[in-house]
């Protein structure tokens, strides 16, 4: 796999978010291109801020599984027709 440089914080700060996301995905695919990555992977935007110095770090992380909450139902009614 080829070595891929991480995105520079200064470039991320001055570039619009869709462009940063596109570049992060392009760099991810340089090392991880497969049928699985084409069909079942994506990326999520993360921003972490230090509570002490208030420095903020922004990046896109790849994922292959995304948990989604399903609403809970207190009462379920089933109808059977014979």
N, C-alpha and C positions, 0 to 999 in steps of 0.2 A: 504494500500500500504506500502511496506517496505521502510524504510529510506535508501537512497543510498548516500554514501559520494561522494563529487565532486573529480575530478582528481586533484592531487597535481601538482602545477606549476613546481616544480623541476623534477618530474617524466616525465611530458610532454616535458620539455626541453631536457632531455637526451634520450628519446625514439623516435624511428622512427615514422613518421606520420601515415602510415597505421595501426600500432599497436595501436596508440593513438585513431584513429578513430574507430577501432574495439571495444576497451574497452569502449569508450564513448557510442557507440550504444548498447553494451551489458548492460551497466548500465541504459540507457534510457529504454530499454525493461523490465528491472526488475520491473519498476513502471508503465509502459504504454503498456503492451502487449495486443494486440487485433487484430481482423481481419483488422481493418482500418490501424493500424500501420504496419501490415504485407504487405498490398497491396498499401497503398497510402501515406506513409511517408518516409522520408529520413533525411539526415543530411548535413549541409553545414559547411565548415571550415571557421572560423573567426580568424583574427589576428588584435588586436588593439594595437597601440603604442602611448604612452603619448608623446606629443610634448615637454613637459617641461623636464622630467627626462629620456625620451627615453626607459622607461620600456615597454616591449612587453608582451601581454597576448594572448595566443592561446587557442582556444577551438572549439568544434564541437557543433552546435546547431541543434535541430530537426526542421523539417518543414513539413507542410502538404499541402502547396500550394506554388508553385514556379512560379513567373511571368516570362514569356519569351517574348522578343520583336519579333513582326512580322514585316517583311519589309513592308514599305508602297509602294503602287503602284500608280503612278500618273494617269495612263490610264489603264482601264480594258476593254478588248474586249470580248464580249459574242457572241457565234455563236449558232444560233437556226436553227435546221433542221426540216422542216415540211413535 
